[in-house]
Amino acid sequence: MSLSSTYARLTLLALLSASTFYCFYKSRRLKLLKISLNPKDNLNANPISSSNKGKLFFISQTGTSKTLAQRLHNLFKLNDLLFDLIDIKDYEPEDLSKETVVIIIASTWEDGKPPSNASFFANWLADSADDFRVGSLLLSKCKFAVFGVGSTAYGGTFNAVAKDFSRRLRELGANEIVEVGKGDVDGGELDGIFDQWSGKVLRILKGGSMQNGLVFSNGCTGGESDNENIEDGFESEDDENGDVESGIVDLEDIAGKGPSRRSNTVAEVNGKANGQKEMVTPVIRANLEKQAWLLQSSCFPCIYLFI
Ligand SMILES: Cc1cc2nc3c(=O)[nH]c(=O)nc-3n(C[C@H](O)[C@H](O)[C@H](O)COP(=O)(O)O)c2cc1C
């Protein structure tokens, strides 16, 4: 081997070492970097979503689901569980990734579809779950339960919306704490089935666990035992004022978020404005860049092998 080729190889090796070092340094910095949320965004933020309370959503056209949701909300209050009761049409679905507990009471209408005022939310869930760039960890911090209000008279589409929401939320990484409740307005027993389902949800939120479909309770009002603290990540009456949101977000946490109703992109992604889908939203871009970088770093050892 000639001297010049040895020098060339050494120079190449030095260059690669330097760039590898630089890349590792950059990657470490990226990991440590916390970005402050833009104060302007905070001003525009939906006040409902800014709290760390659980969210109790209803999707209703003629009021049945809304009434049940109000009943559940009262039951939660009696048990010191703080929930925001929200009509789904007033909620920005991109905030879902911040939620820790989500309960949904949803009715099904014609052709197994939700009422029209919930179609934005339903489309957002479906689009996000089907989008491989969004990822199945988007809602991994979220526990949820869904109760459907429908009618067996509609056969195959009985409670289709509730079942679909449950599937979509699971696809996005959320943890279902109680199996979908299936209320039947025509077959009777709606109240009984709802109360049974509510009881299960309540016991789980109060710290009970679930095994083989059975809930093991740690106690709740109206039940056998005392009030215990509920699960991690969820706010109770006692610590409502204790925790102030830090206002910082880890880059890794926001990677993969879906479309938003706030920005112009949102309407495009959901086909609301002009029916055209945005291929890469800023957050998806961040996610893709991160993945590309990881791929690149993992390939460096291969380059050395070729030298
Ligand atoms: C026109 C019409 C279509 C419906 N389609 C379905 C359906 O496909 N599947 C189902 O489970 N229930 C269906 N239902 C039953 C509704 O879900 C039921 O009336 C429910 O109480 C409505 O809840 P809401 O008052 O909260 O909107 C339908 C009801 C109507 C009036």
The ligand as an SDF file (V2000), in Angstrom:
LIG
                    3D

 31 33  0  0  0  0  0  0  0  0999 V2000
  -82.4230    8.6850   11.2920 C   0  0  0  0  0  0  0  0  0  0  0  0
  -81.7620    7.9030   12.3810 C   0  0  0  0  0  0  0  0  0  0  0  0
  -80.7080    7.0680   12.0730 C   0  0  0  0  0  0  0  0  0  0  0  0
  -80.0990    6.3150   13.0670 C   0  0  0  0  0  0  0  0  0  0  0  0
  -79.0660    5.4660   12.7360 N   0  0  0  0  0  0  0  0  0  0  0  0
  -78.5210    4.6910   13.6960 C   0  0  0  0  0  0  0  0  0  0  0  0
  -77.4880    3.7540   13.3650 C   0  0  0  0  0  0  0  0  0  0  0  0
  -77.0710    3.6120   12.2180 O   0  0  0  0  0  0  0  0  0  0  0  0
  -76.9480    3.0090   14.3690 N   0  0  0  0  0  0  0  0  0  0  0  0
  -77.3740    3.1060   15.6650 C   0  0  0  0  0  0  0  0  0  0  0  0
  -76.8500    2.3980   16.5230 O   0  0  0  0  0  0  0  0  0  0  0  0
  -78.3510    3.9960   16.0040 N   0  0  0  0  0  0  0  0  0  0  0  0
  -78.9440    4.7700   15.0630 C   0  0  0  0  0  0  0  0  0  0  0  0
  -79.9270    5.6480   15.3900 N   0  0  0  0  0  0  0  0  0  0  0  0
  -80.3940    5.7370   16.7900 C   0  0  0  0  0  0  0  0  0  0  0  0
  -79.8040    6.9410   17.5140 C   0  0  0  0  0  0  0  0  0  0  0  0
  -78.4910    6.7000   17.8530 O   0  0  0  0  0  0  0  0  0  0  0  0
  -80.6230    7.2040   18.7570 C   0  0  0  0  0  0  0  0  0  0  0  0
  -81.8170    7.8100   18.3720 O   0  0  0  0  0  0  0  0  0  0  0  0
  -79.9280    8.0400   19.8020 C   0  0  0  0  0  0  0  0  0  0  0  0
  -80.7540    8.1670   20.9080 O   0  0  0  0  0  0  0  0  0  0  0  0
  -79.5240    9.4150   19.3190 C   0  0  0  0  0  0  0  0  0  0  0  0
  -78.7130    9.9900   20.3380 O   0  0  0  0  0  0  0  0  0  0  0  0
  -78.5660   11.5630   20.5170 P   0  0  0  0  0  0  0  0  0  0  0  0
  -79.9100   12.0520   20.9830 O   0  0  0  0  0  0  0  0  0  0  0  0
  -77.5460   11.7230   21.5720 O   0  0  0  0  0  0  0  0  0  0  0  0
  -78.1710   12.1510   19.2210 O   0  0  0  0  0  0  0  0  0  0  0  0
  -80.5590    6.4060   14.4020 C   0  0  0  0  0  0  0  0  0  0  0  0
  -81.6160    7.2620   14.7070 C   0  0  0  0  0  0  0  0  0  0  0  0
  -82.2120    7.9980   13.7160 C   0  0  0  0  0  0  0  0  0  0  0  0
  -83.3700    8.8880   14.0800 C   0  0  0  0  0  0  0  0  0  0  0  0
  1  2  1  0
  2  3  1  0
  2 30  2  0
  3  4  2  0
  4  5  1  0
  4 28  1  0
  5  6  2  0
  6  7  1  0
  6 13  1  0
  7  8  2  0
  7  9  1  0
  9 10  1  0
 10 11  2  0
 10 12  1  0
 12 13  2  0
 13 14  1  0
 14 15  1  0
 14 28  1  0
 15 16  1  0
 16 17  1  0
 16 18  1  0
 18 19  1  0
 18 20  1  0
 20 21  1  0
 20 22  1  0
 22 23  1  0
 23 24  1  0
 24 25  2  0
 24 26  1  0
 24 27  1  0
 28 29  2  0
 29 30  1  0
 30 31  1  0
M  END
$$$$
